[in-house]
């Protein structure tokens, strides 16, 4: 090949590369938004609508939300973000993003209440594999919509490949901006059976309790086997709380899924996680407080958290030292963070042996919906009574409660979940009677009672309810430390996702 021909080919190559880098087709590959911005999405009503993404560095980006246009310039890394005015309840609208000749159109957007359903495998479990959530009807299905943010991680991690997770080597495209296969679906879509059973049951019951026709959006972020530390920015987890033996890296879920959604507004978070942290119950309230602080910084500063308490699992027992009971207590302590609430689930599994990954999720979702209905939508008599205090009255202990908007109710004929102890801390089964809005506990074996416990076991019978059917969370009045053969109990807690 002579020099003139070589020069010609070189010139053509330069022109071709130039055409690629400046053509609209190439620019189109550079304009990206998170996959949650898709047709049929639900945005939080009455809150600013934050839209962010990537474009060519230095390019102008224009965002049109229902006819209101906001413009910005992508930074040197191509990142951009706009804040559009809040949108009230009303007719569907569109969001259109334009830059360097490309347009992304997001159609049939609704303004309503958006819930982030987050956690590990029991929140992940799809309706399809449950006994009680398959083909579950959801009222107002056209305005109840679901989006699975963590599609892609959940299948592998559910089968115990969490150890393969790593932030190293990932790119924004493959970890977040690749929208292939992601979509919002309406509640009457057959694909709903592949969404979280707890989330589907929650939507089913919430629609029954809340009469207003408010669009409901549910964003699912569920990854099996994850410790709470993976949901918090790595820089915010104190070193003494880091579990180096876990398969889930510190900050993994936060960095891959939550941080890129910064600015989205949520009404509340339904948080169902903890199986991987049971043995570290002493750290849990502090880590949960850090997580709520960080997520409120990223999303909505006033969004509520609803902690779904671990249900019964393992073999049934009534009087035994139980790490699970102490972890449920840690979840209750965690719910003391402002605008956080506990969802008891003791009534969701009634069996002599409860599987960790139960195929019954309807009651869990219903309990969550009832608590949300009471706390957010102010539906009457939806709350669950909470243990308040105990005092000795002769040979009995009088136990009183708060949140008694519908009153207390004992269910059953022979009660086995109540225990009392004297100064020696040795608990014995207790007789129980309900008088007005207080419980009275006694035992001939404990003539001078000081402490009481209810359902303080891995798997206990739910016997105390509100009159509207909400179970009372397990409780104790003592502050005695965990006793018993901890090593043996730890063997019982080992499980594979």
ABEGO torsion letter per residue (X at the ends): XBAAAAAAAAAAAAAAAAAAAABAAAAAAABBBBAABBBGBBBBBGBBBBBBEBBBBGBBBBBBBGGBBBBBBBBAAGBBBBBBBBBBBEBBBBBBBBBGGBBBBBBGBBBBBBBBBBEBAAAABBAAABAAABGBBBBGAAABBBBBAABGAAAAAAAGAAAABBABGBBAAAAAABABGBBBBBAABAAAAABBAAAAAAAAAAAAABABBBBBBBBBBBBBGBBAAAABBAAABBAAABBAABABBBGAAAAAAAAAABGBBBABBBBBBGAAAAAAAAAAAAAAAAAAAAAAAABBAABBBBBBBBBBBEBBBABBBBAAAAAAAAAAAAAABBGBBBBBAAAABBBABBBABBABAAAAAAAAAAAAAAAAAGBBGABBBBBABBBBBEABBBBBBBGBAAEBBBBEABBAABBBBBAAGBBBBBBBBBBEABBBBBBAABABBABBBBGBBABBBBABBBAAGBBBBBBBABABBBBEBAAAAAAAABBBX
